[in-house]
Amino acid sequence: MKIRAFITHKLREHYSECQDRFCINSDNHAIAVSDGMSQSVFPDYWAEILSSFYAKNGHCTNEDRKELCNDWLKKVVDFISEEIHNGKNPWRLQNCIDAQNGAGATLCGIQFIDAEKWIGHVLGDTCIIEVDITGKEPIKILTSEKKAFDSYPDYYESFPNKEGRGQIEEFKGNLSDGHCLLLVSDPFSEFLSNHKEHCSQWLTRILELKGHEDYCSLVDDWRQKGLHNDDSTLCIIEPDGSMDFHIEQEDDITSLIEKEVAQAENNNITTSTSESSTMVVLSNESKKADSSNFPSNQEITLKRHSLEEEKQRLKNDIEEFASNRCESIIGNAKRTNLYPAKKKKQATRATSIGTTEIRNFCKELVDKCKECIDKSFRMLIEE
């Protein structure tokens, strides 16, 4: 098998904030992808635990999940202890744990029995996609979801006595010449589902991917074409006549985080100057602090504005985004004579701006609101 695996974060965020994880286990001939749910507690921990377990064992039943919950809880408790040791008071996080408000994560995984036969499992909107490279057959998206993709997927819950949503689905198949398999997190699941009938151009671009930067460029391009702004993972599996895994590309999230930290330290900054940034430059005093003040997962320690300032900034961000997009849509309509300039003082007719433009605008606005909500949630947990 020829394997390529890529991962990147949301637009205007960092790898330390990425909640997707994937794991490749060459010895067990298995690959898994997990997507931690944004508005939950340490979803990246949970996604890493689930994907690693599946890749090692080729399954993740509900009984497996209950045992894995202890691994997640230990990591969270260790983090809380470290924060207290460093003089902080993570009371919001402790309250979440006391109330058993945990993490949620989706999962898809696949294990090869021989050079062609495979067994896969899916829970949620991380999916296995069967692709006929010749284009003779449409893609097949394998998922546990019984409805259209939305913001409420099936998922694994990180507290053992609480239920998640949905039932894991098992799939079997053969990977032969002229075909490939994709394991993807939800942005690709939804995007390819929406372009299922005419997706040859999209698949060609995927199969031509060479490295991490090439992948990031693809994600940036596709976000302009409807790929929703979220952490995005893509694993490509192609047959080569052998059961052995030949890994041609494997993004390492830990290395990507470390590279970010090193770059920030070398540049003597902690954040970009983009309009959506919620972070400020570290003071000289905090830069001289002992390295033990950094979290064990090497996330960048950042000083933030007050909650009230942040709430107002996020509100302004949404309003500015909506205003700019409305002006852009109306401007485009004017240029195509769908919205004549001489009538601009009249009420907009239903046919002046097409339903596609309105639908896309609403989707973009929902994504923007969700992005701001996610940032607010993380901000509250970290306070």
Buried (B, 14 or more C-beta within 10 A) or exposed (E): BBBBBBBBBBBBBBBBBBBBBBBBBBEBBBBBBBBBBBEBBBBBBBBBBBBBBBBBBBBBEBEBBEEBBEBBBEBBEEBBEBBEEBEBEBEEBBEBBEEBBBBBBBBBBBBBEEBBEBBBBBBBBBBBBBBBBEEEEBBBBBBBBEEEBEEEBBBBBBBBEEEBBBEBBEBEBEBEEEBBBBBBBBBBBBBBBEBEEEBBEBBEBBBEBEEBEEBBEBBEEBBEEBBBBBBBBBBBBBBEEEBEBEEBBBBEBEEBBBEBBEEBEEEEEBBEEEEBEBBEBBEEEEEEEEEEBBEEBBBBBBEEBEEEEBBEBBEEBBEEBBEEBEEEBBEEBBEEEBBEEEEEEEEEEEEBBBEEBEEBBEEBBEBBBBBBBBBBBBBEBBB
